[in-house]
Amino acid sequence: MRRHLDLAARLGALMLLLAGSALAQRNLYVDPVNGSDSNFGTAAQPVKSVIYALRFLANDGDSIHCAPGRYSPSTNGDFLDPSTGLFAAWVIGQAQNGVPQRINLIGAGADRCIVDPEGQQTSFFFARVLFTGAGTKIKGFTFQNPGQPAGRWNCAWRLGSTSTGFTVDDVDISECVFRDLPYAYVSFGASLRTRFHDNVVINCADGIGVTNFSAVSGDIGYIYNNTFQNITTSGIEILADPSSTSTVFLFNNSFVNVGGNAIWFDTGFGTPVVYSDANNFWQVGASYGSGLSAGSGDTFADPQLVSPTDYRLQRSSPLVDSGSNLAPVGMPLPAGIYPPYGNDVQGGMRLIDGDLDGAIEIDRGAEEVSSIAVAGFGPVALGSTATVSVFDERGDFAANPIDPTYLLFGAAGTGALQFAIEPFGLLALDLATFSYLTTGSMPPVNGQARADLSFALPIDPFLIGRRAPVQFLVAQIQTSGLRGELTAIAELAF
């Protein structure tokens, strides 16, 4: 208990130090089940729909946190114009007078936040980032729309436009699942420094479209650590204006069951600059279209999925620990794009020793295989008792004679580390300044190594509206020596 209070005190002090620089940026909350669009959008009074938060509450630099649930016209009224009741898209950067509206749109996880306009969308897109939304980040949702009409560039997210002044800069989409769509997203027009990573695109007509057709030179797209699975036509389509230069970087992606070209560009238009390497192709019509060639680190192996309709990898998959921890040779990536590695599509940590060979390497595709899972986290009341479970999800620890031991930290790794405290972003801290919260063993529970634990939370009003991450480190002595594994990041939200 004392260790927990010490850690909480340090987190509180750190938040106080940073609060002065973050007061202009707010956290807004949406809850499709318990919210109301007559509320103020606070943690205690969340609104019900994202469209209301974007239209009437969100200002430049704000973060919109979305609780688990279904975001659709029939459930919480999303995608319906509050004044007319007609279909209306989510739009970030709506202001056309040049006023920025950079938003962090954060879902509670792709498996828990389902966005579905239910086929009411009739134009190109149901979510859009405009030029005043430069710097927007989107993560943690499943986007689907089975009734969306088929058509080239019909998609979930549309970035930019061919119209003058609609260039989109520095948009990041990660940790999302896109399913049952014509396209997942299209960067339409000149879109500078867009990043699409750690996402799954599954059961779609096409994957994504990267286009520059506004004669603006220098647009760049970074597409990495994604899984494209069960795609009818093409995985990634690139369309360039003949009078401009488009550069696209593609690496550590997995393409599975793609009917046409996994990666191609339309030779009837301009010729983009494409750097592509360290991707895996399996059961595709062709890995690359005309004018493109394979990278030296590309592979063509069966990914050994859990099932044909499940993107997760089996422990024995050749994609586990086979990706490139550094930028592929000859790929001139700028600093800050890769690494850092961030999280996989499930919110878990990247760089885990998934094949248990003692080397910590990144997996190809959107998932980083891990044994340890955490359950029970979510919004909790100050002064209450949090109850969580850490368990051996894949059975890698349970089969051994010695019970594994866990350590629970108030951070996301070991050694010098980074972790997130909303709304302050990523912070670099030294673990030597922290104490762990608790420790214990994980005896078999119904044949699975598991531990259920509870701990009291501090009573500190400053924590209201904040999110504090915790991390389990699990270790076990085996015949080959000591092995350990980190969990996915789990957050406490106050």
For each residue, the residues with C-beta under 8 A, 3 or more apart:
1: 4 5 455 456
2: 5 6
3: 6 7 435 436 437 438
4: 1 7 8 410 437 438 455 456 458
5: 1 2 8 9 458
6: 2 3 9 10 435
7: 3 4 10 11 410 434 435 437
8: 4 5 11 12 410 457 458 460
9: 5 6 12 13
10: 6 7 13 14 433 434
11: 7 8 14 15 410 421 468
12: 8 9 15 16 458 460 462 463
13: 9 10 16 17
14: 10 11 17 18 421 427
15: 11 12 18 19 421 424 462 463 466
16: 12 13 19 462
17: 13 14 20
18: 14 15 21 22 424
19: 15 16 22 23
20: 17 23
21: 18
22: 18 19 25 423 424
23: 19 20
24: 61
25: 22 61 62 63 423
26: 59 62 63 423
27: 43 62 63 65 422 423 465
28: 41 42 47 53 57 58 62 63 64 65
29: 35 41 42 43 46 47 64 65 67 465
30: 35 41 46 47 48 49 50 53 64 65 66 67
31: 34 35 46 47 48 67 69
32: 35 48 49 66 67 69 70 71 75 76 78
33: 67 68 69 76
34: 31 46 67
35: 29 30 31 32 39 46 47 48 49 67 76
36: 39 45 46 47 48
37: 47 48 49 52 77 82
38:
39: 35 36 42 45 46 47 48
40: 45 47
41: 28 29 30 45 46 47 53 57
42: 28 29 39 45 46 465
43: 27 29 46 379 464 465 493 494
44: 464
45: 36 39 40 41 42
46: 29 30 31 34 35 36 39 41 42 43 67
47: 28 29 30 31 35 36 37 39 40 41 52 53 57
48: 30 31 32 35 36 37 39 52 76 77
49: 30 32 35 37 52 53 71 76 77 78
50: 30 53 54 64 66 71 78 90 105
51: 54 55 77 78 79 80 81 82 88 90
52: 37 47 48 49 55 56 57 82
53: 28 30 41 47 49 50 56 57 58 64
54: 50 51 57 58 64 90 91 92 94 103
55: 51 52 82 94
56: 52 53
57: 28 41 47 52 53 54 62
58: 28 53 54 62 64 101 103
59: 26 62 101
60: 99 100 101 102
61: 24 25 102
62: 25 26 27 28 57 58 59 103 104
63: 25 26 27 28 103 104 105 106 422 423
64: 28 29 30 50 53 54 58 103 104 105 106
65: 27 28 29 30 106 108 422 467 493
66: 30 32 50 71 105 106 107 108 113 140 141
67: 29 30 31 32 33 34 35 46 108 113 379
68: 33 108 109 112 113
69: 31 32 33 75 76 112 113 114
70: 32 75 76 114 116
71: 32 49 50 66 75 76 78 113 114 115 116
72: 75 76 78 79 114 115 116 117 118
73: 77 78 79 80 87 117 118 120
74: 118
75: 32 69 70 71 72 78
76: 32 33 35 48 49 69 70 71 72
77: 37 48 49 51 73 80 82
78: 32 49 50 51 71 72 73 75 90 115 117
79: 51 72 73 87 88 89 90 117 118 120 121 126
80: 51 73 77 85 86 87 88
81: 51 84 85 86 87 88
82: 37 51 52 55 77
83:
84: 81 88
85: 80 81
86: 80 81
87: 73 79 80 81 117 120 121 122
88: 51 79 80 81 84
89: 79 121 123 125 126 127 128
90: 50 51 54 78 79 126 127 128
91: 54 94 127 128 129 130
92: 54 101 103 105 128 129 130 133 136
93: 100 101 102 129 130 131 132 133 134 136
94: 54 55 91 101 130 132
95: 98 99 100 101 132
96: 130 132
97:
98: 95 132
99: 60 95 132
100: 60 93 95 132 133 134 135
101: 58 59 60 92 93 94 95 132 133
102: 60 61 93 133 134 135 136
103: 54 58 62 63 64 92 133 136 137
104: 62 63 64 136 137
105: 50 63 64 66 92 136 137 138 139 141
106: 63 64 65 66 137 139 140 422
107: 66 110 112 113 139 140 141 176
108: 65 66 67 68 112 113 140
109: 68 112 113 140 175 346 347
110: 107 113 140 141 142 175 176 177 200 345 346
111: 142 177 346
112: 68 69 107 108 109
113: 66 67 68 69 71 107 108 109 110 140 141 142
114: 69 70 71 72 141 142 144
115: 71 72 78 127 141 142 143 144 156
116: 70 71 72 143 144 145 146
117: 72 73 78 79 87 120 121 126 145 148
118: 72 73 74 79 145 147
119: 145 146 147 148
120: 73 79 87 117 147
121: 79 87 89 117 125 126 145 147 148
122: 87 149
123: 89
124: 151 153 154 155 158 186 188
125: 89 121 128 154 155 156 157 158 186
126: 79 89 90 117 121 145 148 156
127: 89 90 91 115 143 156 157 158
128: 89 90 91 92 125 157 158 159
129: 91 92 93 133 136 157 158 159 160 168 171
130: 91 92 93 94 96 133 160 161 166 168
131: 93 134 160 165 166 167 168 169
132: 93 94 95 96 98 99 100 101
133: 92 93 100 101 102 103 129 130 136 168 171
134: 93 100 102 131 168 169 170 171
135: 100 102 169 170 171
136: 92 93 102 103 104 105 129 133 170 171 172
137: 103 104 105 106 171 172 173 174
138: 105 141 157 171 172 173 174 176
139: 105 106 107 172 173 174 175 176
140: 66 106 107 108 109 110 113 175 176 347
141: 66 105 107 110 113 114 115 138 176 177
142: 110 111 113 114 115 176 177 178 179
143: 115 116 127 156 157 176 177 178 179 181 184
144: 114 115 116 178 179 180 181
145: 116 117 118 119 121 126 148 156 180 181
146: 116 119 180
147: 118 119 120 121
148: 117 119 121 126 145 154 181 182
149: 122 154 182
150: 154 182 205
151: 124 154 182
152: 209
153: 124 158 183 186 188 209 211
154: 124 125 148 149 150 151 181 182 183
155: 124 125 158 181 182 183 184 185 186 208 209
156: 115 125 126 127 143 145 178 181 183 184 185
157: 125 127 128 129 138 143 173 184 185 186
158: 124 125 127 128 129 153 155 161 185 186 188
159: 128 129 168 171 185 186 187 188 191 194
160: 129 130 131 166 167 168 187 188 189 190 191 214
161: 130 158 166 188 189 214
162: 166 188 189 213 214
163: 166 189 214
164: 214
165: 131
166: 130 131 160 161 162 163 189 214
167: 131 160 189 190 191 192 214 216 219
168: 129 130 131 133 134 159 160 171 187 189 190 191 192 194
169: 131 134 135 191 192 193
170: 134 135 136 192 193 194
171: 129 133 134 135 136 137 138 159 168 191 194 195
172: 136 137 138 139 194 195 197
173: 137 138 139 157 176 185 194 195 196 197 199
174: 137 138 139 195 196 197 198 199 342 343
175: 109 110 139 140 198 199 343 344 345 346 347
176: 107 110 138 139 140 141 142 143 173 199 200 345
177: 110 111 141 142 143 199 200 202 345
178: 142 143 144 156 181 184 185 199 200 201 202 204
179: 142 143 144 200 201 202 203 204
180: 144 145 146 203 204
181: 143 144 145 148 154 155 156 178 184 204 205
182: 148 149 150 151 154 155 204 205 206
183: 153 154 155 156 186 204 205 206 207 208 209
184: 143 155 156 157 178 181 199 201 204 207 208
185: 155 156 157 158 159 173 178 196 208 209
186: 124 125 153 155 157 158 159 183 208 209 210 211
187: 159 160 168 191 194 209 210 211 212 219 221
188: 124 153 158 159 160 161 162 191 209 211 213
189: 160 161 162 163 166 167 168 211 212 213 214 216
190: 160 167 168 212 214 216 219 244
191: 159 160 167 168 169 171 187 188 194 210 212 219 221
192: 167 168 169 170 218 219 220
193: 169 170 220 222
194: 159 168 170 171 172 173 187 191 220 221 222
195: 171 172 173 174 221 222 223 337
196: 173 174 185 199 208 221 222 223 226
197: 172 173 174 222 223 224 225 226 342
198: 174 175 225 226 342 343 344 345 350 366
199: 173 174 175 176 177 178 184 196 226 227 345 366
200: 110 176 177 178 179 226 227 229 311 345 366
201: 178 179 184 204 207 208 226 227 228 229 231 235
202: 177 178 179 227 228 229 230 309 311
203: 179 180 229 230 309
204: 178 179 180 181 182 183 184 201 207 230 231 232
205: 150 181 182 183 231 232 233
206: 182 183 209 231 232 233 234 235 237
207: 183 184 201 204 228 231 234 235 236 237 258
208: 155 183 184 185 186 196 201 223 235 236 237
209: 152 153 155 183 185 186 187 188 206 236 237 238 239
210: 186 187 191 221 223 236 237 238 239 246 248 272
211: 153 186 187 188 189 238 239 240
212: 187 189 190 191 216 219 239 240 241 244 246 270 272
213: 162 188 189 239 240 241 269
214: 160 161 162 163 164 166 167 189 190 241 244
215: 241 243 244
216: 167 189 190 212 219 241 244
217: 244 245
218: 192 244 245 247
219: 167 187 190 191 192 212 216 244 245 246 247
220: 192 193 194 246 247 248 249
221: 187 191 194 195 196 210 246 247 248 249
222: 193 194 195 196 197 249 333 337 338
223: 195 196 197 208 210 226 236 248 249 250 253
224: 197 249 250 251 252 253 338
225: 197 198 252 253 323 341 344 350 362 364 365 366
226: 196 197 198 199 200 201 223 253 254 365 366
227: 199 200 201 202 253 254 256 311 345 365 366 367
228: 201 202 207 231 235 236 253 254 255 256 258 262
229: 200 201 202 203 254 255 256 257 305 311
230: 202 203 204 256 257 308 309
231: 201 204 205 206 207 228 234 235 255 257 258 259
232: 204 205 206 259
233: 205 206 258 259 260
234: 206 207 231 237 258 259 260 261 262 263 264 289
235: 201 206 207 208 228 231 253 255 258 261 262 263 284
236: 207 208 209 210 223 228 250 262 263 264
237: 206 207 208 209 210 234 264 265 266
238: 209 210 211 246 248 263 264 265 266 272 274
239: 209 210 211 212 213 265 266 269
240: 211 212 213 244 245 246 265 266 269 270 271 272
241: 212 213 214 215 216 244 246 269 270
242: 269 270
243: 215 270
244: 190 212 214 215 216 217 218 219 240 241 270
245: 217 218 219 240 272 273
246: 210 212 219 220 221 238 240 241 270 272 273
247: 218 219 220 221 272 273 274 275
248: 210 220 221 223 238 272 273 274 275 276
249: 220 221 222 223 224 275 276 331 333 337
250: 223 224 236 253 263 274 275 276 277 279
251: 224 275 276 277 278 279 295 324 327 328 331 338
252: 224 225 278 279 323 324 362 364 365
253: 223 224 225 226 227 228 235 250 279 280 364 365
254: 226 227 228 229 279 280 282 303 319 364 365 366
255: 228 229 231 235 258 262 263 279 280 281 282 284 287
256: 227 228 229 230 282 283 284 303 305
257: 229 230 231 282 283 284 308
258: 207 228 231 233 234 235 255 261 262 281 283 284 285
259: 231 232 233 234 285
260: 233 234 264 284 285 286
261: 234 235 258 264 284 285 286 287 288 289
262: 228 234 235 236 255 258 279 281 284 285 286 287 288
263: 234 235 236 238 250 255 274 276 279 287 288 289 292
264: 234 236 237 238 260 261 286 288 289 290 292
265: 237 238 239 240 269 271 272 274 289 291 292
266: 237 238 239 240 269
267: 271 290 291
268:
269: 213 239 240 241 242 265 266
270: 212 240 241 242 243 244 246
271: 240 265 267 291
272: 210 212 238 240 245 246 247 248 265
273: 245 246 247 248
274: 238 247 248 250 263 265 292
275: 247 248 249 250 251 328 330 331 332
276: 248 249 250 251 263 279 288 292 294 295 298
277: 250 251 295 296 297 298 324 328 329 330 331
278: 251 252 295 297 298 323 324 328 364
279: 250 251 252 253 254 255 262 263 276 287 295 298 299 364
280: 253 254 255 298 299 300 301 303 319 322 364 365
281: 255 258 262 284 287 298 299 300
282: 254 255 256 257 300 301 302 303
283: 256 257 258
284: 235 255 256 257 258 260 261 262 281 287
285: 258 259 260 261 262
286: 260 261 262 264 289
287: 255 261 262 263 279 281 284 294 298 300
288: 261 262 263 264 276 292 293 294
289: 234 261 263 264 265 286 292
290: 264 267
291: 265 267 271
292: 263 264 265 274 276 288 289
293: 288
294: 276 287 288 298
295: 251 276 277 278 279 298 328
296: 277 329
297: 277 278 324 328 329
298: 276 277 278 279 280 281 287 294 295
299: 279 280 281 318 322 364
300: 280 281 282 287
301: 280 282 318 319
302: 282 318
303: 254 256 280 282 313 317 318 319 364 365
304: 313 314 316 317 318 319
305: 229 256 308 310 311 312 313 314 317
306: 310 312 313 314
307: 310
308: 230 257 305
309: 202 203 230
310: 305 306 307
311: 200 202 227 229 305 345 365 366 367
312: 305 306 367 369
313: 303 304 305 306 317 319 320 363 365 367 369
314: 304 305 306 317
315: 320 354 355 369 394 396
316: 304 320
317: 303 304 305 313 314 320 363 369
318: 299 301 302 303 304 322
319: 254 280 301 303 304 313 322 323 363 364 365
320: 313 315 316 317 354 355 363 369
321: 353 354 355 357 359 360 361 362 363
322: 280 299 318 319 361 363 364
323: 225 252 278 319 361 362 363 364
324: 251 252 277 278 297 327 328 362
325: 339 341 351 361 362
326: 338 339
327: 251 324 331 333 337 338
328: 251 275 277 278 295 297 324 331
329: 277 296 297
330: 275 277
331: 249 251 275 277 327 328
332: 275
333: 222 249 327 337 338
334: 337
335:
336: 340
337: 195 222 249 327 333 334
338: 222 224 251 326 327 333 341
339: 325 326
340: 336 418
341: 225 325 338 350 351 362
342: 174 197 198 350
343: 174 175 198 346 347 348 349 350 488 489
344: 175 198 225 347 348 349 350 363 366 367 368
345: 110 175 176 177 198 199 200 227 311 366 367
346: 109 110 111 175 343 367 488
347: 109 140 175 343 344 488 489
348: 343 344 352 367 368 370 487 488 489
349: 343 344 352 368 370 412 413 486 487 488 489
350: 198 225 341 342 343 344 362 368
351: 325 341 360 361 362 368
352: 348 349 360 368 369 370 485 486
353: 321 356 357 358 359 360 361 483 485
354: 315 320 321 361 363 368 369 370
355: 315 320 321 369
356: 353 396 483
357: 321 353
358: 353 483
359: 321 353
360: 321 351 352 353
361: 321 322 323 325 351 353 354
362: 225 252 321 323 324 325 341 350 351 368
363: 313 317 319 320 321 322 323 344 354 367 368 369
364: 225 252 253 254 278 279 280 299 303 319 322 323
365: 225 226 227 252 253 254 280 303 311 313 319
366: 198 199 200 225 226 227 254 311 344 345
367: 227 311 312 313 344 345 346 348 363
368: 344 348 349 350 351 352 354 362 363
369: 312 313 315 317 320 352 354 355 363 394
370: 348 349 352 354 373 393 394 485 486 487 488
371: 392 393 394 395 396 397 474 485
372: 390 391 392 393 397 472 474 485 486 487 488
373: 370 390 391 393 487 488
374: 377 388 389 390 391 472 487 488 490
375: 388 389 391
376: 386 387 388 389
377: 374 386 388 470 490 491 492
378: 493
379: 43 67 493 494
380: 384 386 457 492 493 494
381: 384 457 494
382: 457 458 459 460 461 463 464 494
383: 456 457 458 459
384: 380 381 456 457
385: 454 455 456 457
386: 376 377 380 454 455 456 457 492
387: 376 452 453 454
388: 374 375 376 377 452 453 454 490
389: 374 375 376 450 451 452 453
390: 372 373 374 406 408 442 450 451 453 472 474 487
391: 372 373 374 375 442 445 448 449 450 451
392: 371 372 395 396 397 398 404 442 448 449 450 474
393: 370 371 372 373
394: 315 369 370 371
395: 371 392 398 399 448
396: 315 356 371 392 399
397: 371 372 392 400 404 442 449 474 476
398: 392 395 444 447 448 449
399: 395 396
400: 397 404 476 478
401:
402: 476 477 478
403: 441 442 443 444 449 476
404: 392 397 400 441 442 449 474 475 476
405: 439 440 441 442 474 475 476
406: 390 439 440 441 442 451 472 473 474 475
407: 436 438 439 472 473 474 475
408: 390 436 437 438 439 453 470 471 472
409: 414 431 434 436 437 470 471 472 473
410: 4 7 8 11 434 436 437 468 469 470 471
411: 417 419 429 431 434 469 470 471
412: 349 417 418 419 420 469 471 489
413: 349 417 418 419 431 471 486
414: 409 417 431 473 486
415: 431
416: 428 429 430 431
417: 411 412 413 414 428 429 430 431
418: 340 412 413 426 427 428 429
419: 411 412 413 426 427 429 469 471 489
420: 412 425 426 427 467 469 489 491
421: 11 14 15 424 425 427 466 467 468 469
422: 27 63 65 106 425 466 467
423: 22 25 26 27 63
424: 15 18 22 421 427
425: 420 421 422
426: 418 419 420
427: 14 418 419 420 421 424
428: 416 417 418
429: 411 416 417 418 419 433 434
430: 416 417 433
431: 409 411 413 414 415 416 417 434
432:
433: 10 429 430
434: 7 10 409 410 411 429 431
435: 3 6 7
436: 3 407 408 409 410 439
437: 3 4 7 408 409 410 455 470
438: 3 4 407 408 453 455
439: 405 406 407 408 436
440: 405 406 451 453
441: 403 404 405 406 451
442: 390 391 392 397 403 404 405 406 449 450 451 474
443: 403 449 450 451
444: 398 403 447 448 449 450
445: 391 448 449 450 452
446: 450
447: 398 444
448: 391 392 395 398 444 445
449: 391 392 397 398 403 404 442 443 444 445
450: 389 390 391 392 442 443 444 445 446
451: 389 390 391 406 440 441 442 443
452: 387 388 389 445
453: 387 388 389 390 408 438 440
454: 385 386 387 388
455: 1 4 385 386 437 438
456: 1 4 383 384 385 386
457: 8 380 381 382 383 384 385 386 492 494
458: 4 5 8 12 382 383 463
459: 382 383
460: 8 12 382 463
461: 382 464
462: 12 15 16 466
463: 12 15 382 458 460 466 468 494
464: 43 44 382 461 494
465: 27 29 42 43 494
466: 15 421 422 462 463 493 494
467: 65 420 421 422 491 492 493 494
468: 11 410 421 463 491 492 494
469: 410 411 412 419 420 421 489 490 491 492
470: 377 408 409 410 411 437 490 491 492
471: 408 409 410 411 412 413 419 486 487 489 490
472: 372 374 390 406 407 408 409 486 487 490
473: 406 407 409 414 484 485 486 487
474: 371 372 390 392 397 404 405 406 407 442 484 485 486 487
475: 404 405 406 407 482 483 484 485
476: 397 400 402 403 404 405 482 483 484
477: 402 481 482
478: 400 402 481 482 483
479:
480: 483
481: 477 478
482: 475 476 477 478
483: 353 356 358 475 476 478 480
484: 473 474 475 476
485: 352 353 370 371 372 473 474 475
486: 349 352 370 372 413 414 471 472 473 474
487: 348 349 370 372 373 374 390 471 472 473 474 490
488: 343 346 347 348 349 370 372 373 374
489: 343 347 348 349 412 419 420 469 471
490: 374 377 388 469 470 471 472 487
491: 377 420 467 468 469 470
492: 377 380 386 457 467 468 469 470
493: 43 65 378 379 380 466 467
494: 43 379 380 381 382 457 463 464 465 466 467 468
